[in-house]
Amino acid sequence: LRFNCRRWGGLVQPGGSLRLSCETSGFTFNNYAMMWVRQAPGKEVEWVSNINAGGDSTRYVDTVQGRFTISRDNAKNTVYLQMNSLKPEDTAVYRCGRGSSYINVDYWGKGTLVTVSS
């Protein structure tokens, strides 16, 4: 498996937006749910969002509901996390994983640092 993950932008101010993506290869992407987690400094890993294999069902942690959007482009084998109305507390290392829930994830992409600061 291979995940090529990146941040589409740099430092972002509170209220700003940023997009993350993980382009995958080495498996049948459209057969698997995907998810995003994050870990802030000194904090435990937190589940953020997941999306089913078909891309028509999504879930979010309460703190990002309405601000973040998970999506996927199965033709491109890519999962995205669009982050809007960002807050300083969103600052964390974000990571995508293959699976429908944290306990079921069997492969993780590399972490991407998101810094939200004035």
Disulfide bonds with the S-S distance in Angstrom:
Cys5-Cys22 2.08
Cys22-Cys96 2.47
